[in-house]
Amino acid sequence: MRRSALFALIFLLATNPAAAKIGTIDLVPASTLLVPYFETDFDNPAGVDTLITVQNASASATMVHVTMWTDYGIPTDTFDIYLTGYDQETFSMREIMNRFLPITASDGQDFGDTSSPNDGISNQGPISQDINFASCTGQLPGGEDFISAQLPLAHMGLAASDYFGAGNCGGRNYGDGIARGYVTLDVTNQCACGATPATVGYFVNGGGGIAGNRNILLGEVTFLDRTGGRHFTEPAVHIETSATELNTPGEYTFYASHVNYTAADNREALPTAWVGKWAGNRTSAEVWRDPGVPVAAFACGGTPFTLNERQIRAYDQDGGVVPATTGNRFPRAAGVTRAGADLGLVTGWGSLFLNLNLPAPSGPLSSIRQSWVTWRQIPRDQPTNSPLGYSTHGVQLGNANAGDDPVIP
């Protein structure tokens, strides 16, 4: 009886997925995944790296279009991944920077083998779909020929003329040889090498463009720091689509600035404010922020923008206010800020409130800006350089689509 009850429960959970709510970023199948930050030492196998896993949560096959963005929010390059039903793929950002792309193929490009005809690359499971995307002929498997050798330079804040024009850059140069930025993964209806979410026709209201509207993707991210002996694994940000709830021009959607604020992407916006815990010199905030407007390449050595924040407020474990450094603590679209070195929270512990809207109106989205925060923590009973640690998503307060702007008096 107990075994039968267990199987019944498993069947119920499998056939009745968790209810999803538009405007609340929950861990449910989505049409877009956001990896808010990545870093990789592309030239050192023993250095830092970021692993990304994407999974198809449905029986039907799909294309996934991967776009890489600099830490200032400028798209650089793209590639496609084909997933049969319930399929998954994991790739390393170091491999991508070195132009070793995931090897997948829809049924029309799959060369097959003697034991499994037509399934030599992307295997089909017993209850999954395997179909042909004719648009992928000549693009899959692989597709590394479409990726520029200058990709690492573009994400190291160095001149990369293939992406930005002669003498221009697209990211911040930290001078440490680490490639940085963020990644988006979209459900798509075809292979689309070179297209980005900013490409005309990528989004069509209702999902009829390059991008589709099926909420079927799951994903996770692992950060590897082999030198420090530490790694963090966390879910990707799961962004759902609703063509019925998110279709009004002027609405704040996830890709708002790339669809000319038409809501053609139909994707839910992210939160605007956050709460999490901090411990002196043991907490880092991995932050993604929306510039709110398309960002252009800029002369190397300069900056295209600096994002200020609406409010930072720190409290100790007893609820007392703790002075924290404010003003441009999270200036770029993607990065990591340390509570000790960057926010001045060097001793004690408590809670940290971040309102990452702008302090004053700017651009078509006024002062409201969507964002994402993940906290990386080293336990208080460990030394600050301990290999032990964990990461957790921040507690969301409000949503950009609703124009939420919570401020603590």
N, C-alpha and C positions, 0 to 999 in steps of 0.2 A: 504493500500500500504506500509506504513512504517513497519507494522508488517511482511508482506511478504518479504520485503527487508531484515529485520533483520534475519528472518529464513534462507533466501538464503545465507546471509553472514555466519551464524553459520554453515550451511551445507558445504559451500566452505572451511571454516577453518578446519572443521572436516575431510574432504576428501582430503585436500591438506596440510599436515603438513609442518611446517617450514623446509626449506631446510637445510641440514646438510653439513658441510665441514670437511673432515678429516684433522687433524692437527690444528684445531681451536676448543677449548673445549667450545662447545655451549650447551644450555639447550634444548636438543632434546632427544628422546628415544635412549637408549644406551644398550650395552650388558654387561657392567660392571659399577657399581656405586662405587665410593670411598667416604667413610666418613673419611676425613683427620685426624680427631682427635675425641676421645671421652674421657670422664671422668665420673666416677660414684663412689659415696660413697655407696658401695654395702651393707654395714651393717647399714645404717641410712636412713630410708624413708624420712626424712626431709632434707637430704643433696643433693649435686649436683647429677645430672643424665643426661643421653643423650637418647633421643628418636629417633628412626630411622623408617622411613616409606618407603616402597618399593611398587610400583604400576606397574601392567602389562598394558601397553598401547595398547595391541593388543587383538583381539577376541580369539586368540588361547591360550590354556593353556601352562604353562611353569613351570619348576623347577628353583629355585634360590638358589645358594650355597653361604652361608655366612661364611667368614673366618675372624677370629680375629687375629690381629697382635699386638705385643708389641710396645712400643714407640721407640725401636731400630730396628723394622722391622722383627721380628721373628714370624712366624705363630704359634699360640697356638692350638685353637680348631675351629671346624666348626659345622654347622648345615644346614639343608635344609628347604626351604619354598616352598610349592606348591601354585601356583596362577592359578585360573581359568581365563578365559578371562575378562579383565578389572577389575580384582580383586586387592585388596591392603591389606597390613598387616603392622601394627605398633608394634614395640617391644621396650622395655626399656632395656638398658644395665645393669641396676641393676638386673632386672629379669633374664637376661642371666647369669650374674655372680653367681646368686643363682640357676642356672639350671632350671629355668622356661622358657621353649622355646615356641615359637609360635606353636599353635595347628592347623595344616593343614593336609590335606590328599588328595591324588589323588583319582580318582573314585574307584580304586581297594581296597583302605584302608578305605573308608568312610563308617561309619556304618549305616547312614541313620536314618530317624525318620518317625513317622506315617504320618506327614503332607508333608514331602518332601523325598520320598525314595531315598536312595543313596546320599543324600546331607545334612547330618546332621552336617558335619564339615566345608567343603569348598563348599559353595553354588554356584550353576551355575545360571548365569543370563539368561534372555530371548534371548540374542544374543551372548552369550559367550560359549566357549568350555570347557568341563570337560572330561578328558581322564584318563586312567590308566597308571601309571608308575610302572611296575612290580618290578623294582629295589628298590622301596620304601617299599615293604612288609617287616615288621620287623623293619623298621627305622622310618616310619611315622605312625600315628600322634605322635608328640612330638619328641622323640629322646634324652631326657635328660640323659638316661642311658649311652650314648656315651660320655658325657661331664664329665671331671674330677672335683672333688671337689676342686682341687688346682688351678682352673682357676683364681680366684681373686688374689691369691698369685703371679701367673705368671705375672699379669698386675700391680702389686704393686711393682715390682722390688725385690721380695723375692724369696727364694729358692723354686723351684717347680720341684721335681724330676720326676713327671709324664711327664713333657714336656722337661726338660733340662738336666736330669741326676742329680745324687746326688751332692749337694753342688753348683750347678750352677743356674744362674739367666738369665733372658732374657730382663729385662727392668730396668729403673732407679728407685731406691728407694728414694722417696721424704720424707718418714717418716710421711706421713699424712693420711695413710689409704685409699687413693684414687686410684682406678684402672684406668689405662690410656692405650691408644694405638690408633689404627685405625682399620677400618673395610673395607673389600671389599665384594661386592655382584655380583656374576656372573650368567648370564644365563647359565643353564646346561641342558644336555640331559638325566640326570638320577639322582637318589639319590646317594650321595657319601660321607657318613659319614666318617670322618677321612682324606679324601683327601684334599690337599691344592693346590693352583696354582703352587707350587713347585713339586708336585707329578708327576712322569713320566706317561705320557698318559693323564694328565689333559687337556693339549692343544695339538691338532693335527691341522696342517695347513689346513684351510678350514672349521674348526668347527666340525670335526668328532670325537673328544675326549670326555672326560667328559663335558667340557665346550662347549657351543654352540656359534654361531655367530649372532644370531638374535638381532637387535637393537630395543628392546621393553620395556626396564625398565625406569621408572622414580622414583625419590626419593628425600626426604628432611630430614633434621636433625634439632632437637630442643635441645638446651642446657638449662637445668633448674638449676638455682641457687636459691633455696628457701630461704636460709639464707640471701642472698643479695637482694632478691626480684626482681631478674632480669632473663630474658630468651632471647635467641637468636634463631631465626629460619632462616635457609638458605637452598638452594638446595644442594643436594649431587653433587659430581663431576660426570658428565655424560661422560663416555668414550666409544666412538663408535668403531665398528669393521669393517674392510674392508679387505677381503681376496684377493682382486685384487690390492689394493694400498699398503698394508702393509704385504709383504710376502717374503722379501729379507733377507737372513741370514746376520747378522751384523747390520741390521737396529735397531734403538732405538725405541722399542715399550714399552708399559706400563709395561708389565711383563718381560722385556728383561732379567734381571738377573736370573729369575726363569725358563726360557726356554732355557738357555745356549746361548742366543743372536741369536736364530734361526729365530725370528719373528713368531714362530708358534702360538702365541696368537692372531696375526692379530689386535691388539688393539693399538689405537693411543697413542702416548706419550704426556706428559703434557708440559707446558711452562717451560722456564728457568729463566725468569726475570719478575719483577713486579713493578707496580707503584700504590700507594694509598695515601690517605691523613692521616695526623697525627695531634693530638692535645695533648699538654703537659699533661702527666699523665692521659690521657683519651683514649689512643689507645692501643690495643693489636693486635698482629699479630699471628693468628692461622696458623701454618706452617706445611706442610708435605713435606718431602724430600726423594729422592731415594738414598739409600746408593750405588747403582750401582753394588753391588755384594751380593750374599747370605750371610746372617749374622748368625753366629753360637752362641750358648749359651756360656756364659763366667763365670768365677769364681765370685761369689757374692762379691760385693765391688769394682769390676773393671768396665771397660767400653770396649765394643768391637770396638768402633771407635769414632772419633770426627770429625764432618763435619764443615769445615771452609767455608766461602763464598767468592765469587769473588769480590763483591763490595756492599757497603751500602753508599748511598748518600742522605742526608736530605736537604731540602730547606724550607725557611720560606715563608710566604704568599706573600712576595715581590720578591721571586726568589733568595734571597741570600742564600749562603751555610751555613748550621747550623752544627756545630761539633756534630757528633754522635759516640757513642762507637762502635768499630768494633772488629772483631776477635771472631769466634766461638759463635756468638749470636744465632745461630739456629743449635745446634750441633747434634740433634737426628733426627730420621725419622719422629717423630710427637711430637708436643708440642705447647705451647703458650709463646710468648715473648712480654713483655710490653715495650712500647716505652719510658716510663719514667724510670722505675727501671732498665731495661735491656739495653736500647739504649741511655740513658742519655738525652732524649727529654722531659724535665720537664716543660718548659714554651713555650708559643707561639703556632703556628700551621703552617702547610704547607704541602708539599708533600714528600713522601719517596720512593726512588728507591732501589730495591733489585735485584741484580744478584746473584742467588743461585747456580750457577755453582761452581765448585771447583777452587781455585786459581792456581792449577797446575795439570797436568795429573795424573790420578791414576786409575788403573784397565782397564778392556776391553772397557769401555765407555769413556776413556780419561778424560777430565775435565768437560764434559757436563753432567749435572744432571737435570732430570725433577723435578718439584716441584709444590706445590699449596699453595696459600696464601689467607686467608680470614681475613678481618679487622673487629675487634670488636671495636665499638666506643661509647663513652659517649659524648653527645653534649657539645660544649664549654660553653654554658650558664648554665650548670648543675655542681653541685659539683662532685668531682672525685669519690665519693662513691654513686652517684645517682643510683636509680634502673632503670632509663630511659636509653635506649641504643638501638643499632641496629648493624647488621653485614652485610657485603657486600663482594662479591668476589673481589679480586684485578684485576687490569687491566693487561691483559696478554701481554708480550713482547716476541715474538719469540717462538720457539717450539724445544724440545729436538731432535725430529726426523730429523729436518733440521740442527742441530748443532748450533743453534743460541746462540751468546755470546755477547750481547750488553753491552758496557762499556761507561760510561760518562767520557770524558777527564778531 
